């Protein structure tokens, strides 16, 4: 008999085909039908597949007594209560490394798009304005002071890309790394010496609201912020206020506090570039993530060491 699995997120058709072949895949019905579904199926569910942005509610996991593994199709595990999983003896896996380059690419894309006003100039041409007017001059993206919040896998990949930009690179984080970039233990101190502050650190209870009003004030009215990590890392209300009042120069954001909802004030601002949490959203990377997620599941059910365990 195929193991029973609860799937909480969409995956590529190629990944889905293997999931469907290997497991008896269930989807969680909406609340009106959920209680009945749980009564009929919860006891048999041995694995959960979920996205990094979704995780699993601790209360749902607690209703799955046979649960042995939560396989995340993503790198972030901030939406999963790891101590609760450990207490329940549930393993958790994620998909690190395979998405690093895509997410780092997006950070650079957002930065250049923001400073060179890509959305506005694209609009300018498509609206037929080119023969009539020149768009406003943009700001240079190279030769700046780049500050990276969090020099993990993705932060390092961003730094590598930025070495081609001819500016200076500094970083903040809990500890100094063996790198040539300048280290600032304090995020506000990093912001104070940055023209572009790029948020690339993992979200957790400890880093919630890490980028607060004081950090934004330190970044200042010429400074731009880029976030490809998690919305919870930035105090979004403070960010919106700073942008609306011109206390920072602009923002390039792929992630938000309450996705897929974006603060309405951001939608009207010209100095903001927004993307819908697409850091890892390429065919190649989603395929690689799917394969790693499947390999972790297979290892779990074969009683083999997990490839990329979180706990
Ligand atoms: C995706 C992500 O949103 O990896 C992560 O943590 O946030 C993204 O890659 C998602 O996990 C895809 O399922």
Boltz pocket constraint, residues with backbone or C-beta under 6 A from the ligand:
constraints:
  - pocket:
      binder: B
      contacts: [[A, 9], [A, 10], [A, 50], [A, 51], [A, 52], [A, 53], [A, 54], [A, 73], [A, 74], [A, 75], [A, 76], [A, 77], [A, 99], [A, 229], [A, 277], [A, 279], [A, 280]]
      max_distance: 6.0
